[in-house]
Amino acid sequence: MTRICMVIFMAVLSCTVSAIRTVASSGGGNGPETDGDRLLVMFWNLENMFDYMDSGTGESDAEFSSFGQRRWTKARFYAKCNAFAKSVLWIADREGRLPDVMGIAEVENAFTARSVVSATALRKYGYRTVHFDSPDRRGIDVALLYREEVFERLSAKPCHVYDAYGVRSADRNTGPVKIGGALQAEPMETRDILLVSLRHRLDGRTYHFLVNHHPSKYGGAKVSEGRRRMAMSRLRYLCDSLSASGGRNVRIIAMGDFNDTPSGGPFGILCGTEGPALENRDARENGSRGHEGPGLSERVRMVNLGSTLEEEGEGTIRYGGKWELIDMFIVSGVLAGGSSGRDDGERYSSRMEVVRIPFLMTRDNTHVGEKPLRTYSGPRYLGGVSDHCPVILTVICGNTDFCRTKCL
């Protein structure tokens, strides 16, 4: 049976790749816009994407190993890598182009992040990987994949999330605690926010990508909400810092698993006017004296593209028979349809979509409908990829000189 499934998988994968090559050679797309005036970005939480070796770094690492409780073997690891690649190729066939940038979450290390592209059919398409180890207690991180043919990497850094804005004192108004003359801050044991700045090779424009995986609701939604507020405050600060250095029309794309829905989470911190001006964490991280960061009047406008989808009943994860939208894109105002403020013809629009990949959906035996096919259901191996559906973002620019590039 395993051999038959493998033959079927390879046949489907071969047909998918052939279909994409046909679309690429014809220069076609699936909408009114052409391949030359849009960017395609994807985000996907890959759910416990550990490597198959026990490196002795914790219980989760041991559990997801060849001799661990999950029997996470080399064959199962690469089967998941191939399923990811097949899904990306399926999306590319539908969209008429491969994603230019992909954010992924719940990857254990750089090896796992690289493997989904370098050890699969995606290896021929020139994806490069950006990953940093984070202080997450389970050892899972975020990463960014980008096509080197399309983008040039300018900079990349992990951005820690701090308790109480990085201040040890329970009262934020007292300021950071000084120990030995230096300001001290302890990062939370959670995923860093990954900041990667890329420059488009043909039009020269710079885009800033922020990959997020905010703290979960483990222990209860109300009990854990403060941790997610800290993560959102950190994201707000990073957006404001980018705006301070690049102008209010800076191109920012924040993506990730926020572990909250647009209507129920602390998104007012990022997309509204909630919260005070934030102190300069970069100064504090370097041990120097902090100072006030951008004020409310200087904040870049951020737009949550998931809000409308949530109102329409869309979701990326299914819990108790209901869809919840916790994976989404949040973009700066200029990318959401605002004017650049310059007479250069630069006019953007953005749209987000939740993707249901047919071969990664399965019947929900407890409730009516379908749900994503997970890798495991408890200890039982199912062979899927994640309990999350991926989301894609299409950024369209009305400037006719924008992104003149091949789709493959």
LINPEFEN-V172813 format. One record per helix or strand. SS is the DSSP state (helix for helix, strand for strand). FROM is the first residue (numbers start at 1). LEN is the number of residues. If there is no record, write none. Layout:
BEGIN
<<SS & FROM & LEN> <SS & FROM & LEN>>
END
This chain:
BEGIN
<<helix & 2 & 25> <helix & 35 & 3> <strand & 38 & 12> <helix & 59 & 5> <helix & 74 & 22> <strand & 101 & 7> <helix & 110 & 9> <helix & 121 & 5> <strand & 127 & 5> <strand & 141 & 7> <strand & 151 & 9> <strand & 162 & 1> <helix & 163 & 4> <helix & 172 & 3> <strand & 177 & 3> <strand & 182 & 3> <strand & 187 & 1> <strand & 193 & 8> <strand & 206 & 8> <helix & 221 & 26> <strand & 252 & 6> <helix & 268 & 4> <strand & 279 & 1> <helix & 281 & 5> <strand & 292 & 1> <helix & 296 & 3> <strand & 302 & 3> <helix & 306 & 6> <strand & 317 & 3> <strand & 322 & 3> <strand & 327 & 6> <strand & 339 & 1> <strand & 347 & 8> <helix & 358 & 3> <strand & 361 & 3> <strand & 370 & 3> <strand & 376 & 2> <strand & 380 & 2> <strand & 388 & 1> <strand & 391 & 7>>
END
